[in-house]
Amino acid sequence: MLNFDNENVLAIRVFDAGGAGGIKSGDNGIIFDPKSFIPDINLCGTWKFQTGDQMVFADPRYIDINWRDVEVPAIWATYGLKKYNGFAWYRKSFSLPPDFHNKYLILVLGKIDDFDEVYINGQKVGGTGNIKEDPQQIDTNTDDWEKLRVYTIPKNMLSIDRNNLIAVRVYDGGIYGGIYDGPVGITTREKYMEWQKTLDKKSFFDLIFE
């Protein structure tokens, strides 16, 4: 995961059984994909995380100070939960810049394995998949884990004079689990629509790797 606010460190482990060894030739660098998307408010990074399932976790007044700090996006195995299946919650506080007040905003939550329900300031704004209270009745034989989560934020739901809270309820029925891919953040509807238009065009990045 790239850190957009501070320096990044790239480490490469190399093994050579004989010969020249090492990174021998070629241009080194990071290729920017023109189709990638960075939201106006980037929420990738540290979130609060807790396994289990209690609806009080959606309440912004709930105190999550004892929850684990985890990086998003990442699969649960990254947190040492390779064999964990079931429910878990993520929480993230953020402030809204004043110039975003009264704008039409979109929450982009990347891809989630398998299902999710999303709450902002205690109110549900969307979800993907059919979550049932009895895990034995949840059918995860779907392609929902591959879908980009995009939810409209109702106007006036976000506050500019205090922190806002996103709470994400996730259910995984087996293998991986969690908010595992980006982009993750909040953006204006106009910027999101422009990005969607670029997905229909073939970029230089596509021509290189097709």
Secondary structure, DSSP 4 states (H G I P E B T S, - for coil): ---SSS----------SSSS-S--SS--S-PPPTT----SEE--EEEEEEES--GGGG-TTS--TTSEEEEES--GGGGT-TT--EEEEEEEEE---GGGTTS-EEEEEEEEESEEEEEETTEEEEEES---SSGGG----SSGGGSEEEEEEPTT-S-SSS-EEEEEEEEE-SSS-EEEEEEEEEEEHHHHHHHHHHTTS--HHHHHH-
